[in-house]
Amino acid sequence: MQNIAFAAIFALAGYLLGSIPFGVIIAKSKGVDIFKFGSGNPGATNVKRACGQKAGNLCFLLDALKGFLATIAPLAADRFITPIGNTHNIMVVALIAAIAGHMYPIFTKFRGGKGVSVTIGGLAAFMWIAILIGLIVWVAAFYSTKYVSVASILMAISLPISAPFLYGGGSVEFYLSIFIAAAVVYKHKSNIARLISGTENRFK
C-alpha cells in the first residue's frame, strides 16, 4: 500500500509539473499567442519560429527540466527524506505522468506539446544511453531532412529498438520506451499527414 501511495503522489506531482506551459508563458511574454501561430503547438519548435532562437531554446530547456525533475524526484526523496521502496518503478510512473501532463496540460485546457523535450529530460535521469542514441538519431535525421517532426518521430522509434539491447526485452525500460514511442508518434499524427501531403514545413 505504501508503494501505491508514493506512486500516486509522484504521479500527481509529475503530471502537474509536466502541465506547466512554458511555451505558452514564454510566447505570451513576447506578445504572442502561441496557439494562434504556425502549427498552434506550444512546443519549443513553434516557440522558436514565433519568438526566435533564444526563446525556443529556453522553452526546450525548461520543458526538458520538467521531465528530469519529475523523474529524479522519487530518487531524491528516497535518499534525503524517507525510504520509498521500488524507487525505479516509481520514477517510471512519474515520468509517464510528466509526459502526459506536457501533452495534455490541465492549465491550458489539455492543449499541450508533443512530449519530445520532456522525454529527453526524463530519460536523461535513468536511461541516458538510450536517449543519447536517440539524440544521435535525431541530429542525423534533422540535418538530412530539415524536418523536426521526422527527427522527433525517428528518435522516439529508436528507443524501443535500443532498449532491449541495453536493458533487456522484459525490462520496465523497454515497456516505457514502447509507451513513449507510441505517444510521440500519435501526437505527431498531424505532422505525418502533412508529410504525406507534402505540406509539412522544413525548419530553416
C-alpha positions as CSV (number, residue, x, y, z in Angstrom):
1,M,0.0,0.0,0.0
2,Q,2.9,2.3,0.8
3,N,4.3,1.9,-2.7
4,I,0.9,2.6,-4.2
5,A,0.6,5.8,-2.2
6,F,4.1,7.0,-3.2
7,A,3.4,6.2,-6.8
8,A,0.2,8.2,-6.7
9,I,1.9,11.2,-5.0
10,F,4.7,11.3,-7.6
11,A,2.3,10.7,-10.5
12,L,0.3,13.7,-9.4
13,A,3.4,15.8,-8.9
14,G,4.8,14.7,-12.2
15,Y,1.5,15.5,-14.0
16,L,1.3,18.9,-12.5
17,L,4.9,19.7,-13.2
18,G,4.5,18.4,-16.8
19,S,1.5,20.6,-17.2
20,I,3.4,23.9,-16.6
21,P,3.0,25.5,-20.1
22,F,6.4,27.1,-20.5
23,G,5.9,27.5,-24.3
24,V,2.7,29.5,-23.7
25,I,4.3,31.6,-20.9
26,I,7.4,32.4,-23.0
27,A,5.4,33.3,-26.1
28,K,3.0,35.4,-24.1
29,S,5.9,37.4,-22.6
30,K,6.8,38.2,-26.2
31,G,3.2,39.3,-27.0
32,V,2.5,36.1,-29.0
33,D,-0.5,33.7,-28.6
34,I,1.3,30.5,-29.4
35,F,-1.9,28.7,-30.1
36,K,-2.6,31.1,-32.9
37,F,0.8,31.0,-34.5
38,G,2.1,28.4,-37.0
39,S,1.1,24.9,-36.1
40,G,-0.5,26.2,-32.9
41,N,1.7,23.8,-30.8
42,P,3.2,25.2,-27.6
43,G,6.4,23.3,-28.0
44,A,9.9,24.6,-28.5
45,T,9.9,24.3,-32.3
46,N,6.8,26.5,-32.7
47,V,8.1,28.9,-30.0
48,K,11.4,29.2,-31.9
49,R,9.5,30.1,-35.1
50,A,7.3,32.6,-33.3
51,C,9.7,34.2,-30.9
52,G,13.2,33.5,-32.1
53,Q,16.0,31.0,-31.3
54,K,16.7,32.1,-27.7
55,A,13.0,31.8,-26.7
56,G,12.8,28.4,-28.4
57,N,15.9,27.1,-26.7
58,L,14.7,28.3,-23.4
59,C,11.4,26.6,-23.9
60,F,13.2,23.3,-24.8
61,L,15.4,23.5,-21.7
62,L,12.6,24.3,-19.3
63,D,10.4,21.5,-20.8
64,A,13.3,19.1,-20.5
65,L,13.8,20.2,-17.0
66,K,10.2,19.2,-16.2
67,G,10.9,15.7,-17.3
68,F,14.2,15.5,-15.4
69,L,12.8,16.9,-12.1
70,A,9.7,14.7,-12.2
71,T,11.7,11.6,-12.8
72,I,14.5,12.3,-10.3
73,A,12.1,13.4,-7.5
74,P,11.3,9.9,-6.2
75,L,15.0,9.0,-6.0
76,A,15.8,12.3,-4.2
77,A,13.0,11.8,-1.8
78,D,14.2,8.2,-1.1
79,R,17.7,9.3,-0.4
80,F,17.1,12.5,1.6
81,I,13.6,12.4,3.1
82,T,12.1,9.0,3.6
83,P,12.6,5.4,2.2
84,I,10.2,4.9,-0.6
85,G,10.9,1.4,-1.9
86,N,10.7,0.3,-5.5
87,T,12.1,3.7,-6.5
88,H,13.0,2.8,-10.0
89,N,9.4,1.9,-11.0
90,I,8.0,5.0,-9.3
91,M,10.5,7.1,-11.3
92,V,8.9,5.5,-14.4
93,V,5.4,6.3,-13.2
94,A,6.5,9.9,-12.5
95,L,8.0,10.3,-16.0
96,I,4.9,8.9,-17.7
97,A,2.8,11.3,-15.7
98,A,5.0,14.2,-16.7
99,I,4.8,13.3,-20.3
100,A,1.0,13.1,-20.0
101,G,0.9,16.5,-18.3
102,H,3.1,18.0,-21.0
103,M,0.9,16.6,-23.8
104,Y,-2.4,17.2,-22.1
105,P,-1.8,20.0,-19.5
106,I,-4.7,20.9,-17.2
107,F,-3.6,24.6,-17.1
108,T,-4.3,25.1,-20.9
109,K,-7.4,23.0,-21.3
110,F,-5.4,20.0,-22.3
111,R,-3.7,21.7,-25.3
112,G,-0.1,20.7,-25.0
113,G,3.2,19.8,-26.7
114,K,4.3,16.6,-28.3
115,G,6.4,15.2,-25.5
116,V,9.8,15.2,-27.1
117,S,11.6,17.6,-24.8
118,V,10.1,16.3,-21.6
119,T,11.0,12.8,-22.7
120,I,14.6,13.8,-23.3
121,G,14.9,15.4,-19.8
122,G,13.2,12.4,-18.1
123,L,15.2,9.7,-19.8
124,A,18.4,11.6,-19.1
125,A,17.8,10.8,-15.4
126,F,18.0,7.0,-15.8
127,M,18.1,5.8,-19.4
128,W,20.8,8.2,-20.6
129,I,22.4,5.7,-23.1
130,A,19.1,5.1,-24.8
131,I,18.3,8.8,-25.1
132,L,21.9,9.6,-26.2
133,I,21.4,7.1,-29.1
134,G,18.0,8.7,-29.7
135,L,19.6,12.2,-29.9
136,I,22.2,11.0,-32.4
137,V,19.3,9.7,-34.5
138,W,17.5,13.0,-34.1
139,V,20.5,15.0,-35.3
140,A,21.2,12.7,-38.2
141,A,17.5,12.8,-39.3
142,F,17.1,16.5,-38.8
143,Y,20.2,17.6,-40.8
144,S,19.4,15.2,-43.6
145,T,15.7,16.2,-43.9
146,K,15.3,19.5,-42.1
147,Y,12.1,18.2,-40.7
148,V,11.9,18.5,-36.9
149,S,8.9,16.1,-37.0
150,V,10.7,13.4,-38.8
151,A,13.7,13.7,-36.5
152,S,11.4,13.6,-33.4
153,I,9.5,10.6,-34.6
154,L,12.6,8.6,-35.5
155,M,14.2,9.5,-32.2
156,A,11.1,8.1,-30.4
157,I,11.1,4.9,-32.5
158,S,14.8,4.4,-31.8
159,L,14.0,3.9,-28.1
160,P,12.2,0.6,-28.2
161,I,14.8,-0.6,-30.7
162,S,17.8,0.1,-28.5
163,A,16.2,-0.6,-25.1
164,P,16.2,-4.5,-25.4
165,F,19.9,-4.5,-26.1
166,L,20.6,-2.0,-23.3
167,Y,18.2,-3.1,-20.6
168,G,16.6,-6.4,-21.7
169,G,13.4,-7.2,-23.6
170,G,11.4,-7.7,-20.5
171,S,12.6,-4.7,-18.6
172,V,10.5,-1.8,-17.4
173,E,12.7,0.4,-19.6
174,F,11.7,-1.5,-22.7
175,Y,8.0,-1.1,-22.0
176,L,8.4,2.5,-21.1
177,S,10.2,3.1,-24.4
178,I,7.2,1.5,-26.3
179,F,4.8,3.8,-24.5
180,I,7.0,6.8,-25.3
181,A,7.3,5.9,-29.0
182,A,3.6,5.3,-29.4
183,A,2.7,8.5,-27.6
184,V,5.1,10.7,-29.5
185,V,4.1,9.2,-32.9
186,Y,0.5,9.7,-32.0
187,K,1.0,13.3,-31.1
188,H,2.7,13.8,-34.5
189,K,-0.2,12.5,-36.5
190,S,-1.0,15.9,-38.0
191,N,2.7,16.2,-39.0
192,I,2.6,12.8,-40.6
193,A,-0.5,13.8,-42.5
194,R,1.3,17.0,-43.8
195,L,4.4,14.9,-44.6
196,I,2.3,12.6,-46.7
197,S,0.6,15.5,-48.5
198,G,3.9,17.4,-48.9
199,T,2.8,20.4,-46.9
200,E,5.0,20.0,-43.8
201,N,7.3,22.9,-43.2
202,R,11.0,22.4,-43.1
203,F,12.9,24.1,-40.4
204,K,15.3,26.7,-41.8
